[in-house]
Amino acid sequence: MSSESLVRTAYPRIAGWRKRKTSLLEFYKCPGCGRAQESLLLDENDSAECFSCNKRFPKVEFGTAKVRRTVVECGNCGADVSMTFSNANMLGIGYICSNCNSFVAVEFGAQLLDPVEVLKQSWNPSVEKHGIPVDNDLTVFKCRTKKEYLIVQLLQILAKEEEKSFRSVTSDGDFSVGLLFDSSKKQLAGSLIWNVEWEHAILRQIFIVPDERRRGLAERMVVFWVKEYADKISDRFGIEAPNEKARSLHAKLGHIKIDGDTATGVKCFFAPTM
């Protein structure tokens, strides 16, 4: 199996596309204004409103129109997915295969991108230029631009598959994000999200991609973050709603003390959920 295939099969939720083409699709044509739309929202009288002129007509009066749209072949199941409203995802950044629920494409400005390519270090060369070495094979890169935060949004799709409470962040929000890259493999390994409140750095979320776990990456990333960011703000930092894995990690690092079901902050305190 090629390295490209391995990437797609490793993350079926973000499988991207295998092929891209332009096709003529059959849309509904409004009998009033003549504009085309992909679907109809029918009422109890079997009538629908035109999304362009906002007038209602019986379904039988709508004609058909051929509309040219981009279509991709899902990298997970092979189904054709049109880049149309019905396949747009709720995050507003791309399109999802209705057959297998895989993320097949993302939008960045006027560009339509394969999410698999966005998750590669090569999509954002500035990572190598401006990343800070953690040790011999790890680099942390602090996101600053919309292009960099697009990587974060894709990574959070994977994170939310495991834990729905993981937050979504964008470039115009109040959160800072550090992306963790394996500099030897030249690929994304995880992320850490934080902000500053009450004159303390607050660790909000840490996520390591499934294939990179059991290497101690979360521990190495947290140690780096505390030294390079949190300690420069205050001698204590906050952690938001740590799950069992996070509690164990912070206990191992001496940040908290666990006694039975009780956890007490030592180096850190427990911050309220936003």
Backbone hydrogen bonds in HBPLUS format (Angstrom, degrees):
<---DONOR---> <-ACCEPTOR-->    atom                        ^
c    i                          cat <-CA-CA->   ^        H-A-AA   ^      H-
h    n   atom  resd res      DA  || num        DHA   H-A  angle D-A-AA Bond
n    s   type  num  typ     dist DA aas  dist angle  dist       angle   num
A0006-LEU N   A0002-SER O   3.00 MM   4  6.33 151.2  2.09 147.9 156.5     1
A0007-VAL N   A0003-SER O   3.09 MM   4  6.36 150.5  2.18 144.7 151.1     2
A0008-ARG N   A0004-GLU O   3.24 MM   4  6.57 159.0  2.29 147.2 151.9     3
A0009-THR N   A0005-SER O   2.94 MM   4  6.16 161.6  1.98 154.1 158.9     4
A0010-ALA N   A0006-LEU O   2.93 MM   4  5.91 140.5  2.09 141.3 151.3     5
A0014-ILE N   A0011-TYR O   2.87 MM   3  5.49 150.9  1.95 119.8 128.3     6
A0103-PHE N   A0013-ARG O   2.75 MM  90  5.90 170.5  1.76 136.5 139.3     7
A0016-GLY N   A0103-PHE O   3.03 MM  87  6.04 154.4  2.10 158.4 150.6     8
A0075-GLY N   A0016-GLY O   2.73 MM  59  5.15 156.2  1.79 145.8 137.4     9
A0018-ARG N   A0073-GLU O   2.79 MM  55  5.46 158.6  1.84 155.6 163.1    10
A0073-GLU N   A0019-LYS O   2.89 MM  54  5.19 157.4  1.94 144.2 147.8    11
A0021-LYS N   A0071-VAL O   2.86 MM  50  5.40 157.9  1.91 162.3 169.4    12
A0071-VAL N   A0021-LYS O   2.84 MM  50  5.40 169.0  1.86 150.5 152.8    13
A0023-SER N   A0069-ARG O   2.91 MM  46  5.64 168.4  1.93 166.3 164.5    14
A0069-ARG N   A0023-SER O   2.92 MM  46  5.64 162.8  1.95 165.1 168.1    15
A0025-LEU N   A0067-VAL O   2.74 MM  42  5.19 173.3  1.75 150.2 149.2    16
A0067-VAL N   A0025-LEU O   2.81 MM  42  5.19 164.6  1.83 151.7 156.9    17
A0027-PHE N   A0065-ALA O   2.81 MM  38  5.23 174.5  1.81 164.3 164.4    18
A0065-ALA N   A0027-PHE O   2.94 MM  38  5.23 149.2  2.04 137.7 140.6    19
A0028-TYR N   A0037-GLN O   2.84 MM   9  5.34 156.8  1.89 165.7 160.0    20
A0037-GLN N   A0028-TYR O   2.89 MM   9  5.34 151.3  1.98 146.2 155.2    21
A0029-LYS N   A0063-GLY O   2.93 MM  34  4.77 157.5  1.98 114.0 114.4    22
A0063-GLY N   A0029-LYS O   3.02 MM  34  4.77 147.8  2.12 144.2 142.1    23
A0030-CYS N   A0035-ARG O   2.90 MM   5  5.46 173.9  1.91 156.2 156.8    24
A0034-GLY N   A0030-CYS O   3.03 MM   4  4.70 131.4  2.27 118.5 130.6    25
A0043-ASP N   A0047-SER O   2.87 MM   4  5.53 145.3  1.99 147.7 159.1    26
A0046-ASP N   A0043-ASP O   3.01 MM   3  5.30 159.0  2.06 118.3 119.0    27
A0059-LYS N   A0046-ASP O   2.99 MM  13  6.00 163.3  2.02 156.1 152.6    28
A0048-ALA N   A0057-PHE O   2.91 MM   9  5.68 162.4  1.94 159.0 158.6    29
A0057-PHE N   A0048-ALA O   2.97 MM   9  5.68 157.5  2.02 153.2 156.7    30
A0050-CYS N   A0055-LYS O   2.90 MM   5  5.60 163.9  1.92 151.5 153.6    31
A0054-ASN N   A0050-CYS O   2.91 MM   4  4.95 134.3  2.12 130.2 140.1    32
A0061-GLU N   A0058-PRO O   2.98 MM   3  5.56 156.0  2.04 116.8 124.2    33
A0062-PHE N   A0059-LYS O   3.07 MM   3  5.57 155.2  2.14 113.5 120.7    34
A0083-MET N   A0070-THR O   2.87 MM  13  5.58 161.3  1.91 171.4 166.5    35
A0072-VAL N   A0081-VAL O   2.93 MM   9  5.33 163.7  1.95 145.6 146.6    36
A0081-VAL N   A0072-VAL O   2.80 MM   9  5.33 156.8  1.85 157.4 165.2    37
A0074-CYS N   A0079-ALA O   2.82 MM   5  5.30 174.0  1.82 157.3 156.3    38
A0078-GLY N   A0074-CYS O   2.98 MM   4  4.60 135.6  2.19 118.7 129.8    39
A0087-ASN N   A0084-THR O   3.04 MM   3  5.72 151.1  2.13 120.0 127.9    40
A0088-ALA N   A0085-PHE O   3.09 MM   3  5.13 163.6  2.12 107.4 112.6    41
A0096-ILE N   A0087-ASN O   2.75 MM   9  5.44 158.7  1.80 160.0 165.5    42
A0089-ASN N   A0094-GLY O   2.98 MM   5  5.84 162.9  2.01 137.4 139.6    43
A0092-GLY N   A0089-ASN O   3.13 MM   3  5.71 158.1  2.18 113.9 120.6    44
A0107-GLU N   A0093-ILE O   2.70 MM  14  5.54 158.7  1.75 146.3 149.6    45
A0095-TYR N   A0105-ALA O   2.86 MM  10  5.28 153.0  1.93 141.2 145.8    46
A0104-VAL N   A0095-TYR O   2.97 MM   9  5.88 152.4  2.04 146.1 154.8    47
A0097-CYS N   A0102-SER O   2.83 MM   5  5.30 166.4  1.85 156.4 159.0    48
A0101-ASN N   A0097-CYS O   2.74 MM   4  4.97 137.2  1.92 143.0 151.9    49
A0106-VAL N   A0113-LEU O   2.92 MM   7  5.20 158.7  1.97 146.7 153.2    50
A0113-LEU N   A0106-VAL O   2.74 MM   7  5.20 174.6  1.75 163.3 164.6    51
A0108-PHE N   A0111-GLN O   2.97 MM   3  5.16 160.9  2.00 142.3 147.1    52
A0111-GLN N   A0108-PHE O   3.00 MM   3  5.16 158.2  2.05 126.8 126.3    53
A0117-GLU N   A0114-ASP O   2.94 MM   3  5.48 129.8  2.20 114.6 126.5    54
A0118-VAL N   A0114-ASP O   3.29 MM   4  6.69 148.8  2.39 144.9 154.0    55
A0119-LEU N   A0115-PRO O   3.16 MM   4  6.38 144.9  2.28 145.5 152.8    56
A0120-LYS N   A0117-GLU O   3.15 MM   3  5.34 158.2  2.20 104.6 111.3    57
A0123-TRP N   A0120-LYS O   3.13 MM   3  5.75 157.5  2.18 115.1 121.0    58
A0124-ASN N   A0121-GLN O   3.19 MM   3  5.76 148.9  2.29 113.4 120.9    59
A0127-VAL N   A0124-ASN O   3.06 MM   3  6.08 174.2  2.06 132.5 134.4    60
A0128-GLU N   A0125-PRO O   3.20 MM   3  5.94 132.8  2.44 118.1 125.0    61
A0130-HIS N   A0126-SER O   2.80 MM   4  5.83 170.1  1.81 158.2 159.4    62
A0131-GLY N   A0127-VAL O   2.84 MM   4  5.15 129.4  2.09 138.6 144.8    63
A0132-ILE N   A0140-VAL O   2.76 MM   8  5.24 169.5  1.77 153.1 151.6    64
A0140-VAL N   A0132-ILE O   2.90 MM   8  5.24 169.0  1.92 145.7 146.4    65
A0134-VAL N   A0138-LEU O   2.82 MM   4  5.24 173.0  1.82 134.7 137.1    66
A0183-SER N   A0137-ASP O   2.83 MM  46  5.13 137.5  2.01 125.6 134.8    67
A0139-THR N   A0181-PHE O   2.94 MM  42  5.22 152.9  2.02 150.0 156.2    68
A0181-PHE N   A0139-THR O   2.84 MM  42  5.22 170.5  1.85 161.0 164.3    69
A0141-PHE N   A0179-LEU O   2.87 MM  38  5.13 159.4  1.91 145.5 152.5    70
A0179-LEU N   A0141-PHE O   2.80 MM  38  5.13 170.1  1.81 149.1 147.4    71
A0143-CYS N   A0177-VAL O   2.91 MM  34  5.64 162.1  1.94 162.1 168.1    72
A0148-GLU N   A0145-THR O   3.11 MM   3  5.25 119.4  2.50  97.0 111.0    73
A0149-TYR N   A0145-THR O   2.97 MM   4  6.32 152.5  2.04 148.9 157.3    74
A0150-LEU N   A0146-LYS O   3.00 MM   4  6.17 129.7  2.26 141.1 152.7    75
A0151-ILE N   A0148-GLU O   3.22 MM   3  5.51 132.4  2.46 102.0 112.6    76
A0153-GLN N   A0149-TYR O   2.99 MM   4  6.32 156.9  2.05 148.5 153.5    77
A0154-LEU N   A0150-LEU O   3.15 MM   4  6.41 153.7  2.22 145.8 151.9    78
A0155-LEU N   A0151-ILE O   2.98 MM   4  6.24 159.0  2.03 149.4 155.7    79
A0156-GLN N   A0152-VAL O   2.90 MM   4  6.15 146.1  2.02 150.0 159.4    80
A0157-ILE N   A0154-LEU O   3.08 MM   3  5.30 141.7  2.23 101.5 112.4    81
A0158-LEU N   A0155-LEU O   3.14 MM   3  5.42 123.8  2.48 101.4 113.6    82
A0159-ALA N   A0155-LEU O   3.10 MM   4  6.46 155.6  2.16 142.2 149.6    83
A0160-LYS N   A0156-GLN O   2.86 MM   4  5.92 162.6  1.89 145.7 149.0    84
A0161-GLU N   A0158-LEU O   3.18 MM   3  5.26 136.7  2.37  97.5 109.5    85
A0162-GLU N   A0159-ALA O   3.06 MM   3  5.56 141.4  2.21 109.1 118.7    86
A0163-GLU N   A0159-ALA O   3.00 MM   4  6.27 157.8  2.05 149.0 156.2    87
A0166-PHE N   A0163-GLU O   3.13 MM   3  5.96 170.1  2.14 124.2 127.3    88
A0173-GLY N   A0170-THR O   3.21 MM   3  5.53 162.3  2.24 115.7 116.4    89
A0176-SER N   A0194-TRP O   2.72 MM  18  5.33 169.0  1.73 170.7 171.9    90
A0194-TRP N   A0176-SER O   2.95 MM  18  5.33 162.2  1.99 149.1 154.3    91
A0178-GLY N   A0192-LEU O   2.85 MM  14  5.19 166.0  1.87 155.5 160.3    92
A0192-LEU N   A0178-GLY O   2.91 MM  14  5.19 143.6  2.05 145.0 155.4    93
A0180-LEU N   A0190-GLY O   2.82 MM  10  4.94 175.3  1.82 134.5 135.7    94
A0189-ALA N   A0180-LEU O   2.70 MM   9  5.36 163.2  1.73 161.5 156.6    95
A0190-GLY N   A0180-LEU O   3.23 MM  10  4.94 140.7  2.39 137.0 133.1    96
A0182-ASP N   A0187-GLN O   2.89 MM   5  5.53 168.1  1.91 171.0 167.5    97
A0186-LYS N   A0182-ASP O   2.70 MM   4  5.54 127.8  1.96 145.2 161.8    98
A0187-GLN N   A0182-ASP O   3.34 MM   5  5.53 147.8  2.45 136.0 142.9    99
A0209-VAL N   A0189-ALA O   2.97 MM  20  5.61 158.0  2.02 132.5 139.8   100
A0191-SER N   A0207-PHE O   2.79 MM  16  5.36 151.0  1.87 150.8 159.7   101
A0207-PHE N   A0191-SER O   2.92 MM  16  5.36 162.7  1.95 156.8 158.5   102
A0193-ILE N   A0205-GLN O   2.79 MM  12  5.06 165.2  1.81 152.7 156.3   103
A0204-ARG N   A0193-ILE O   2.81 MM  11  5.46 151.2  1.89 144.4 151.9   104
A0205-GLN N   A0193-ILE O   3.23 MM  12  5.06 152.2  2.32 138.4 136.1   105
A0195-ASN N   A0202-ILE O   3.15 MM   7  5.39 147.4  2.26 136.7 146.2   106
A0202-ILE N   A0195-ASN O   2.73 MM   7  5.39 166.9  1.74 166.9 166.8   107
A0197-GLU N   A0200-HIS O   2.93 MM   3  5.45 150.6  2.01 162.8 163.3   108
A0200-HIS N   A0197-GLU O   2.82 MM   3  5.45 144.4  1.95 119.7 129.3   109
A0238-GLY N   A0201-ALA O   2.86 MM  37  6.23 164.4  1.89 151.8 156.8   110
A0203-LEU N   A0238-GLY O   2.71 MM  35  5.94 162.7  1.74 153.3 147.0   111
A0240-GLU N   A0203-LEU O   3.01 MM  37  6.29 156.6  2.06 171.1 167.0   112
A0212-GLU N   A0209-VAL O   2.93 MM   3  5.62 157.5  1.98 126.5 133.7   113
A0213-ARG N   A0210-PRO O   3.35 MM   3  5.62 169.6  2.36 116.0 115.9   114
A0220-ARG N   A0216-GLY O   3.08 MM   4  6.32 163.7  2.11 150.9 155.5   115
A0221-MET N   A0217-LEU O   2.86 MM   4  6.00 153.2  1.93 150.4 158.0   116
A0222-VAL N   A0218-ALA O   2.95 MM   4  6.12 161.9  1.98 151.6 155.9   117
A0223-VAL N   A0219-GLU O   3.04 MM   4  6.19 168.7  2.05 153.4 156.5   118
A0224-PHE N   A0220-ARG O   3.13 MM   4  6.20 156.3  2.19 137.6 144.1   119
A0225-TRP N   A0221-MET O   2.90 MM   4  6.12 161.8  1.93 149.5 154.6   120
A0226-VAL N   A0222-VAL O   2.89 MM   4  6.09 167.0  1.90 159.2 161.7   121
A0227-LYS N   A0223-VAL O   3.19 MM   4  6.33 163.0  2.22 145.4 149.7   122
A0228-GLU N   A0224-PHE O   2.84 MM   4  5.97 172.2  1.85 161.7 164.1   123
A0229-TYR N   A0225-TRP O   2.82 MM   4  5.42 151.8  1.90 145.1 150.8   124
A0230-ALA N   A0225-TRP O   3.14 MM   5  6.48 152.8  2.22 140.6 147.7   125
A0231-ASP N   A0226-VAL O   2.76 MM   5  5.63 163.6  1.78 158.8 160.2   126
A0232-LYS N   A0229-TYR O   3.21 MM   3  5.47 137.1  2.41 103.3 114.9   127
A0233-ILE N   A0230-ALA O   3.00 MM   3  5.45 160.2  2.04 113.6 120.0   128
A0234-SER N   A0230-ALA O   3.10 MM   4  6.38 166.1  2.12 162.1 165.6   129
A0269-PHE N   A0237-PHE O   2.89 MM  32  6.37 140.3  2.04 141.6 152.7   130
A0239-ILE N   A0269-PHE O   2.92 MM  30  6.38 144.5  2.05 158.9 170.2   131
A0271-ALA N   A0239-ILE O   2.91 MM  32  5.50 157.8  1.96 127.9 134.7   132
A0247-ARG N   A0243-ASN O   2.90 MM   4  6.14 160.6  1.94 159.6 165.4   133
A0248-SER N   A0244-GLU O   3.04 MM   4  6.26 159.3  2.09 146.7 151.9   134
A0249-LEU N   A0245-LYS O   2.97 MM   4  6.21 154.2  2.03 146.2 153.7   135
A0250-HIS N   A0246-ALA O   2.93 MM   4  6.18 168.6  1.94 157.0 158.6   136
A0251-ALA N   A0247-ARG O   2.90 MM   4  6.03 147.6  2.01 144.3 153.8   137
A0252-LYS N   A0248-SER O   2.95 MM   4  6.12 155.0  2.02 144.4 150.9   138
A0253-LEU N   A0249-LEU O   3.07 MM   4  6.38 146.7  2.19 144.8 154.0   139
A0255-HIS N   A0250-HIS O   2.75 MM   5  5.02 142.7  1.89 163.2 160.4   140
A0256-ILE N   A0250-HIS O   3.38 MM   6  5.79 147.2  2.49 112.9 113.1   141
A0254-GLY N   A0251-ALA O   3.08 MM   3  5.03 153.8  2.15  99.7 107.8   142
A0266-VAL N   A0255-HIS O   2.82 MM  11  5.21 157.8  1.87 148.0 142.6   143
A0267-LYS N   A0255-HIS O   2.90 MM  12  4.42 145.3  2.02 113.6 124.9   144
A0257-LYS N   A0264-THR O   2.75 MM   7  5.12 156.9  1.80 148.2 156.4   145
A0264-THR N   A0257-LYS O   2.78 MM   7  5.12 161.6  1.81 148.1 154.4   146
A0259-ASP N   A0262-THR O   2.75 MM   3  5.20 167.0  1.76 160.9 165.2   147
A0262-THR N   A0259-ASP O   3.09 MM   3  5.20 162.2  2.12 121.9 123.0   148
